[in-house]
Each structure stands twice: as structure tokens, then as C-alpha cells.
């Protein structure tokens, strides 16, 4: 299954904003991630954040392809 999707600003998945990212009052706390980079064929650096199932990089504002197993 697959589709193109548009992110919704500040609409986070509960699993991501779960207990690990909340303080004892239930407020979402700030956390940090290490930024990695690689050089493209044209010599430009691209920055990204490695995640468990892929990576996160700067969004260009267009719908993104998303796929998953049924």
C-alpha cells in the first residue's frame, strides 16, 4: 500500500511524544539528536537525522510518498 501525504504542523504520533519525551508534569520536554551529513555528487553537503527506520531531513513543502506493508 502506498500514497502521497502532506504533514500536518504540530500533529505528532503519540508513540513519538510518549513518556520518554515528557517530564513528570506531562509536558513535552526538549531533546536532542545527532545530525549526520553526506556529500552529494554535485559537491553539496546534505544533513539528516538518522532514525530507527530511516532518516529525517529538511522538508521541501511538497507531498511525500509513503508506503507500508498491509
N, C-alpha and C positions, 0 to 999 in steps of 0.2 A: 504494500500500500504506500502511496506517496501523494504529496500535494505541495503547492506553494503556499507559504504562510507569511503573515506580517506580524512582527512582535507587537505587543501592547505595552506601552510605557508603564513601569511600576507594577506589572502583573506578574508576580513571581510564583513559582511552583512551591507548594508547602514543604515538599521534601528538601528543597534547597534552603528555605528560610526556617528550617526546623530548629530543634533545641540546640544544635551545635552553634548556630549563629544568633541566638538570643541570650540576653542576660537574665538574671534571676527575676527581673520585673516583667519579662516577656517582650522587651523592646529589642528590635533587631540591632545587633552590635556590628561595628565596623570590623572587617577582617582583611587580610592582605593575601595576595597571591604573587608568585614569582613570574615575571614577564620574560618570555623567551623570544628569540628572533632567528631569522634566516635571511640569506641574501638571495634575491630573485635573479633570474638570468640577465635582466637588464641592469643589475648592479644596485638596485634599491633594496633597503632593508625592510622586512615585514615583521611586525611584532605580533605576538599572540600569547594567550594564556593556556597552557596545557590543562586538560580536564580528564576525568576518568574515562570518558568515551569519545574523545576527540580533542577539540580546542575551541577557544573563544577568541575572536579577533574583532577589529573595528567594523561596525555595521555600516553599509553604504546607503541605507534607507530604502532599499528595494526589497520586494518579497523574496523569500529564500525557500529553496527546495528542501523538503523534509521527507524522510522515508522511514518505515519501521516494518517489522515483521508482524503479521496478523496472528 
